[in-house]
């Protein structure tokens, strides 16, 4: 394959009109140039508002939906099981045995991660064919269809409609969780890329809390209102459909993938203003010219190329660690621990809301400090704290019958464990596919990351009851091993990406993959997406 020469200056590739668009506007008289320049502060505030609106519009119909639908299914558990039994009895004249009711309920719950797996595999082609923003908008078709199925399932007397709705919501979550961080990571300036990408974790935690609140018995968690509770997923979808079309597409996608310089200029001007755009456009133009004409990676090709070895290993190891660290299981175990601590059964649901608020709080704090302390510090610190609190939690479970205050210590460890998870692993892990992979490999990387996440989520949900039964009070020992491994790998093998451009990250990873430069091929720069194939 011929190595395309890198241009000395990407600005030289632009037309005269495009170069003029990036020059500061001055007055007609040379002596009055300084007086006639517009004030910069209002313009900066305006562009900051556009970026914030983009983050909110993408998040409300993206990872917010994931967290929301993950938590609202807990409130109507008994009511849906009763509805399933009554529907079966009305059809056959005989009630379902208890074990079949549990199987049906397990199927309803597990169809969500199964749909997420399908959505993750669909996200890559959608991101290339339709673009990042349009993919998020089209993704709401699944939300609307699922909300209709949920809303009319009780009247139609069909628990199969609930199953199909859960599958469709899983597909929607799988698409949005892959495309949202890709869209935001490509739209944000490098100085705020980490903070903007961390908002995916914030919206996930916010969705979990909102699902817990809306699912209260006093709101939509009652016997008659559960169809409305499940169908309430339509509200975030409508909000995204109303707001996201008014906001710009990813500038990187417009220039590198579509070759539309004019649209890229317009998007950058809305997101950044006109200050210092020439340097950023030069970087984008360099990416486009250096690797023009090369096709995208297929997902399985990521595992075959040595130039992506460290990126793929980091994605698989840390992505698996996030799902196997035990945070989701801590949510599942919280109810029994709260009851052991003496919390009245009718008040447990309010205590569980506190666990979601903990993750939301730390996600917001991490968003504010990630560009100061870096990705590695948050990941290592989060996993180390999780190991510490998980060990104390295990000891508290073993000694809860010996000391009357041990259940309270276990309850405190649950909050501390979730706080530690929100510090780093919850948000930083989602940034890896954006920052470690170049423009050509990024959609395929998100397909791999998304598929891995949903498979792990399914396996943890399936295997946790058996782990709880087999290991009893030591059920968290396997999760602690995962946390230790995540901290060690991050400390020794994950490079820091704070404040670096995609070009600089690609060059550093190339050096790490080929420690002796003479033995590796010359770095050819990031590659351009032409198509993504499954």
C-alpha positions in Angstrom: 0.0 0.0 0.0 1.4 3.4 -0.9 2.0 5.8 1.9 0.4 9.1 1.2 2.7 12.1 2.0 1.5 14.3 4.8 1.0 18.0 3.6 3.3 20.6 5.1 0.3 22.7 6.0 -3.3 21.6 5.8 -4.3 25.3 5.6 -2.8 25.4 2.1 -5.4 22.8 1.0 -8.3 25.2 1.7 -9.8 27.5 -0.8 -9.3 31.2 -0.6 -12.9 31.7 0.6 -12.5 29.1 3.3 -9.2 30.7 4.6 -11.0 34.0 4.8 -13.7 32.5 6.9 -11.2 31.9 9.6 -9.6 35.3 9.6 -10.6 37.8 12.3 -12.9 40.5 10.9 -11.3 43.9 10.9 -12.5 47.3 10.0 -12.0 49.1 6.7 -9.6 51.6 8.2 -6.3 50.3 9.4 -6.1 52.6 12.4 -9.6 51.6 13.7 -9.0 47.8 13.6 -8.9 47.3 17.4 -11.9 49.5 18.0 -14.1 47.7 15.5 -13.4 44.1 16.7 -16.5 42.6 18.3 -16.3 41.7 22.0 -15.1 38.1 22.5 -16.7 37.3 25.9 -20.4 37.1 24.7 -19.4 35.0 21.7 -17.5 32.6 23.9 -20.5 32.3 26.2 -22.7 31.7 23.2 -20.5 28.9 21.9 -20.3 27.3 25.3 -24.1 27.2 25.4 -24.2 25.4 22.1 -21.8 22.8 23.3 -23.8 22.4 26.5 -27.1 22.1 24.6 -25.5 19.4 22.3 -24.4 17.4 25.4 -27.9 17.6 27.0 -29.7 16.8 23.8 -27.5 13.8 23.0 -27.5 12.6 26.6 -31.3 12.8 27.4 -32.1 10.3 24.6 -28.8 8.4 24.9 -27.3 7.1 28.1 -30.1 8.6 30.2 -32.5 6.1 28.5 -30.1 3.3 29.4 -30.0 4.1 33.1 -33.7 4.9 33.2 -34.8 1.6 31.7 -32.3 -0.3 33.7 -33.9 0.9 37.0 -37.6 1.3 36.3 -38.0 -2.5 35.7 -37.3 -3.2 39.4 -40.4 -1.4 40.7 -43.2 -3.3 38.9 -41.6 -6.8 39.3 -44.5 -8.3 41.4 -47.2 -6.6 39.3 -45.8 -7.8 35.9 -45.4 -11.3 37.3 -49.0 -11.3 38.5 -50.1 -9.9 35.1 -48.2 -12.7 33.3 -49.8 -15.3 35.5 -53.3 -13.9 35.0 -52.9 -13.6 31.3 -51.8 -17.2 31.0 -54.6 -18.4 33.2 -57.2 -16.4 31.1 -55.8 -18.2 27.9 -55.4 -21.7 29.2 -57.6 -21.9 32.3 -54.6 -22.9 34.4 -52.2 -20.7 36.4 -48.5 -20.8 35.6 -46.3 -22.7 38.1 -44.0 -20.6 40.2 -40.8 -21.7 38.4 -42.3 -20.8 35.0 -43.3 -17.4 36.3 -39.7 -16.8 37.3 -38.5 -18.0 34.0 -40.8 -15.6 32.1 -39.7 -12.7 34.3 -36.0 -13.6 33.8 -36.7 -13.6 30.1 -38.3 -10.1 30.2 -35.3 -8.8 32.1 -32.6 -10.5 30.0 -34.1 -9.4 26.7 -32.9 -5.9 27.5 -29.1 -6.7 27.3 -29.8 -9.0 24.4 -31.3 -6.1 22.5 -28.3 -4.0 23.6 -26.0 -6.5 22.0 -27.9 -6.2 18.7 -27.9 -2.4 19.0 -24.1 -2.3 19.6 -23.5 -4.2 16.4 -25.8 -1.9 14.6 -24.2 1.3 15.9 -21.1 1.2 13.7 -22.8 1.0 10.3 -25.4 3.6 11.4 -22.7 6.1 12.5 -21.1 5.9 9.1 -24.1 5.8 6.8 -26.3 8.4 8.6 -23.8 10.3 10.7 -23.6 10.6 14.5 -26.5 13.0 15.0 -28.9 11.4 12.5 -28.2 8.0 14.0 -29.3 9.2 17.4 -32.5 10.7 15.9 -33.4 7.6 13.9 -32.7 5.5 17.0 -35.8 6.9 18.6 -37.9 4.8 16.3 -37.2 1.9 18.6 -38.2 4.0 21.6 -41.5 5.0 20.1 -42.4 1.5 19.1 -41.4 0.1 22.5 -43.5 2.8 24.3 -46.6 1.9 22.3 -46.1 -1.8 23.1 -45.7 -1.1 26.8 -48.6 1.3 27.0 -51.1 -1.1 25.4 -49.8 -4.4 26.8 -52.2 -4.6 29.7 -55.3 -3.7 27.7 -54.3 -6.2 25.0 -53.6 -8.9 27.6 -50.2 -9.7 26.1 -47.1 -10.1 28.1 -45.3 -10.8 24.8 -45.7 -7.1 24.0 -43.6 -6.4 27.2 -40.9 -8.8 26.0 -40.8 -7.2 22.5 -40.7 -3.7 24.0 -37.8 -4.6 26.3 -35.9 -6.0 23.3 -36.5 -2.8 21.3 -35.4 -0.6 24.2 -32.3 -2.7 24.5 -31.5 -2.1 20.8 -32.0 1.6 21.3 -29.7 1.6 24.4 -27.1 -0.4 22.5 -27.1 2.1 19.6 -27.1 5.3 21.8 -24.4 4.1 24.2 -22.0 3.6 21.3 -22.8 6.7 19.2 -23.4 9.3 22.0 -19.8 9.3 23.3 -18.5 9.1 19.8 -20.6 12.1 18.8 -19.6 14.2 21.8 -16.0 13.2 21.8 -15.6 14.3 18.1 -17.6 17.6 18.7 -15.7 18.7 21.8 -12.4 20.6 21.8 -9.4 18.7 23.1 -9.3 20.8 26.3 -12.7 19.6 27.3 -13.0 16.2 25.5 -12.7 14.2 28.7 -15.2 16.3 30.6 -17.7 16.2 27.7 -17.3 12.5 27.3 -17.8 12.0 31.0 -21.3 13.4 30.7 -22.3 10.0 29.4 -21.8 8.6 32.9 -23.6 11.6 34.4 -26.7 10.9 32.2 -26.6 7.2 33.0 -26.6 7.9 36.8 -29.3 10.6 36.3 -31.4 8.0 34.4 -30.9 5.5 37.2 -32.0 8.0 39.9 -35.0 9.2 37.8 -36.1 5.6 37.2 -35.9 4.9 41.0 -37.9 8.1 41.8 -40.6 7.6 39.1 -40.9 3.9 40.2 -41.9 4.8 43.7 -45.3 3.4 44.8 -46.6 6.9 45.3 -45.9 7.8 41.6 -46.0 5.1 38.8 -44.9 2.1 40.8 -48.4 1.0 41.8 -50.5 -1.9 40.6 -52.5 0.0 38.0 -49.8 2.4 36.7 -47.0 0.1 35.7 -47.8 0.2 32.0 -47.4 4.0 32.1 -44.1 3.5 34.0 -42.7 1.4 31.3 -44.1 3.6 28.5 -42.6 6.8 30.2 -39.4 6.1 28.2 -41.2 8.0 25.4 -40.6 11.3 27.2 -36.8 11.4 26.9 -37.1 10.3 23.2 -39.5 13.1 22.4 -37.2 15.7 24.1 -34.3 14.5 22.0 -36.4 14.6 18.8 -37.4 18.2 19.6 -33.9 19.5 20.5 -31.1 17.6 18.6 -32.1 18.6 15.1 -31.3 22.2 16.0 -27.7 21.4 16.9 -24.7 20.7 14.7 -23.3 17.4 13.5 -19.8 16.2 14.4 -17.3 18.5 12.6 -14.8 15.6 12.3 -17.4 13.4 10.6 -18.5 16.2 8.2 -14.9 16.9 7.0 -13.2 13.5 7.2 -16.1 11.1 6.3 -18.2 13.3 4.0 -15.6 15.7 2.8 -18.0 18.6 3.3 -15.7 21.5 4.3 -18.5 24.1 4.2 -20.6 22.1 6.6 -17.6 21.4 8.9 -16.9 25.2 9.0 -20.4 25.9 10.0 -20.4 23.3 12.7 -17.1 24.4 14.1 -18.2 28.1 14.2 -21.4 27.1 16.1 -19.4 25.0 18.6 -16.2 27.1 18.9 -16.8 30.5 17.5 -14.3 31.9 15.0 -11.3 32.1 17.3 -8.4 29.7 16.5 -10.4 27.6 14.1 -7.7 27.5 11.5 -5.4 25.3 13.7 -8.2 22.8 14.5 -9.3 22.6 10.8 -5.6 22.1 9.8 -5.5 19.1 12.1 -8.7 17.7 10.6 -7.5 18.4 7.0 -4.2 16.6 7.8 -6.1 13.5 8.8 -8.2 13.6 5.7 -5.4 14.1 3.3 -2.9 11.7 4.9 -5.1 8.6 4.5 -7.6 9.5 1.9 -9.2 6.5 0.1 -8.7 3.9 2.8 -11.7 1.9 4.0 -12.7 1.3 7.6 -11.8 -1.5 9.8 -14.1 -4.4 10.3 -14.6 -5.3 14.0 -12.7 -8.6 13.8 -9.8 -6.9 12.0 -9.0 -4.9 15.1 -7.8 -8.1 16.8 -5.5 -9.0 13.9 -3.5 -5.9 13.4 -0.4 -5.3 15.6 -0.7 -1.5 15.3 -3.9 -1.7 17.4 -2.7 -4.3 19.9 -2.5 -2.1 23.0 -5.7 -0.3 22.1 -7.7 -3.5 21.7 -6.2 -5.1 24.8 -6.9 -2.0 26.9 -10.5 -1.8 25.6 -11.2 -5.5 26.4 -9.5 -5.6 29.8 -10.9 -2.3 31.2 -14.3 -2.7 29.5 -14.6 -6.2 31.1 -13.4 -4.8 34.5 -16.1 -2.2 34.5 -18.8 -4.7 34.1 -17.3 -7.4 36.3 -16.2 -5.1 39.2 -19.4 -5.8 41.1 -21.1 -2.4 41.0 -24.3 -3.7 39.4 -24.4 -6.6 41.9 -24.0 -4.1 44.7 -27.3 -2.5 43.6 -28.9 -6.0 43.6 -27.6 -6.8 47.1 -28.5 -3.4 48.6 -32.1 -4.3 49.5 -31.2 -7.2 51.7 -28.4 -5.3 53.4 -30.7 -2.4 54.1 -33.2 -4.7 55.7 -30.5 -6.4 57.8 -29.5 -2.9 59.0 -33.0 -2.4 60.3 -34.4 -0.2 57.6 -38.2 -0.9 57.5 -39.3 -2.8 54.3 -41.5 0.1 53.2 -38.6 2.5 53.4 -36.0 0.4 51.6 -37.0 1.9 48.2 -36.0 5.4 49.5 -32.7 4.1 50.7 -32.0 2.6 47.3 -32.5 6.0 45.7 -29.6 7.2 47.8 -27.3 4.7 46.1 -28.2 6.1 42.7 -27.6 9.7 44.0 -24.1 8.6 45.1 -23.1 7.5 41.6 -24.6 10.7 40.1 -22.7 12.9 42.6 -19.3 11.3 41.9 -19.9 11.3 38.1 -20.4 15.1 38.3 -17.3 15.5 40.4 -15.2 13.4 38.0 -16.5 15.5 35.1 -15.1 18.6 36.7 -11.7 17.2 37.6 -10.9 14.8 34.8 -9.0 17.4 32.7 -7.0 18.3 35.8 -6.0 15.0 37.2 -6.2 12.8 34.0 -7.8 9.5 33.1 -5.3 7.2 34.7 -5.5 8.7 38.2 -9.3 8.4 38.2 -9.3 4.8 37.1 -6.5 3.7 39.5 -8.1 5.6 42.4 -11.6 4.3 41.7 -10.5 0.6 41.5 -8.3 0.9 44.6 -11.1 2.4 46.6 -13.5 -0.2 45.3 -11.1 -2.9 46.5 -10.8 -1.3 49.9 -14.6 -0.9 50.5 -15.4 -4.3 49.0 -13.0 -6.0 51.4 -14.6 -4.2 54.4 -18.0 -5.1 53.0 -17.0 -8.8 52.9 -15.7 -8.6 56.5 -18.9 -6.9 57.6 -21.1 -9.6 56.1 -19.0 -12.3 57.8 -19.3 -10.6 61.2 -22.8 -9.2 61.0 -24.1 -11.8 63.5 -21.3 -11.1 66.0 -21.6 -7.4 66.4 -24.9 -5.4 66.2 -23.3 -2.5 64.4 -21.9 -4.6 61.5 -25.1 -4.3 59.3 -24.7 -0.5 59.4 -21.0 -0.8 58.4 -22.1 -3.0 55.5 -24.7 -0.4 54.5 -22.0 2.3 54.6 -19.7 0.2 52.4 -22.4 0.0 49.7 -22.6 3.7 49.4 -18.8 4.0 49.5 -18.4 1.3 46.9 -20.8 3.0 44.5 -19.2 6.4 45.1 -15.8 4.9 44.2 -17.2 3.4 41.1 -18.5 6.7 40.0 -15.1 8.4 40.5 -13.4 6.7 37.6 -14.6 3.4 36.0 -18.2 4.6 35.4 -17.2 7.4 33.1 -13.5 7.1 32.1 -14.0 3.6 30.6 -16.5 5.0 28.0 -13.9 7.5 26.7 -11.3 4.8 25.8 -12.8 3.9 22.4 -13.0 7.6 21.4 -9.4 8.5 22.4 -7.4 5.3 21.8 -8.7 4.6 18.3 -8.3 6.7 15.2 -11.1 7.9 12.9 -11.1 4.7 10.8 -11.2 2.2 13.7 -13.4 4.2 16.1 -16.9 2.8 14.9 -15.6 -0.7 14.9 -14.1 -0.2 18.3 -17.4 1.0 19.7 -19.1 -2.1 18.2 -16.6 -4.3 20.0 -16.9 -2.3 23.3 -20.7 -2.3 23.2 -21.0 -6.0 22.4 -18.5 -6.8 25.2 -20.4 -4.6 27.7 -23.8 -6.1 26.9 -22.5 -9.7 27.0 -20.8 -9.1 30.4 -24.0 -7.4 31.7 -26.0 -10.5 30.6 -23.5 -12.9 32.2 -23.3 -11.1 35.5 -27.1 -10.9 35.8 -27.3 -14.6 35.0 -24.5 -15.8 37.2 -24.8 -13.5 40.3 -27.6 -15.6 42.0 -25.4 -18.7 41.7 -22.4 -16.8 43.0 -24.4 -15.5 46.0 -25.6 -19.0 46.8 -22.2 -20.7 46.3 -19.9 -18.2 48.0 -22.3 -16.8 50.6 -20.6 -14.0 52.6 -17.5 -14.2 50.3 -19.5 -13.5 47.2 -17.5 -10.3 46.5 -14.0 -11.9 46.4 -14.1 -12.5 42.6 -15.2 -8.9 42.1 -12.3 -7.7 44.3 -9.8 -9.6 42.1 -11.2 -7.9 39.1 -10.8 -4.5 40.7 -7.2 -5.2 41.6 -6.4 -6.4 38.0 -8.1 -3.2 36.6 -5.9 -0.9 38.8 -2.7 -2.8 37.9 -3.4 -2.8 34.2 -4.2 0.9 34.2 -1.0 1.7 36.1 1.3 -0.2 33.9 -0.2 -0.3 30.4 -2.7 2.5 29.8 -1.2 5.8 28.4 -2.5 9.1 29.6 -4.5 11.0 26.9 -5.3 14.2 28.8 -5.0 17.4 26.7 -3.7 15.6 23.6 -5.1 15.7 20.1 -6.1 12.5 18.3 -2.9 12.8 16.1 -0.7 13.0 19.2 -2.5 10.0 20.8 -2.1 7.9 17.7 1.6 8.7 17.5 2.2 7.8 21.1 0.3 4.5 20.8 2.3 3.6 17.7 5.5 4.1 19.7 4.1 1.9 22.4 3.0 -0.9 20.0 6.5 -0.7 18.3 9.0 0.1 21.1 11.9 -0.2 18.5 10.9 2.1 15.7 13.0 0.3 13.2 11.1 -2.9 13.6 7.7 -1.3 13.1 6.1 0.3 10.0 6.2 4.0 9.7 3.2 5.8 11.3 0.8 6.8 8.6 -1.5 8.9 10.7 -5.2 8.2 11.4 -7.2 6.6 8.7 -10.4 7.8 7.1 -13.8 6.0 7.2 -15.2 5.2 3.9 -17.5 2.3 5.0 -18.1 0.1 8.0 -18.9 -3.5 7.4 -20.2 -6.1 9.9 
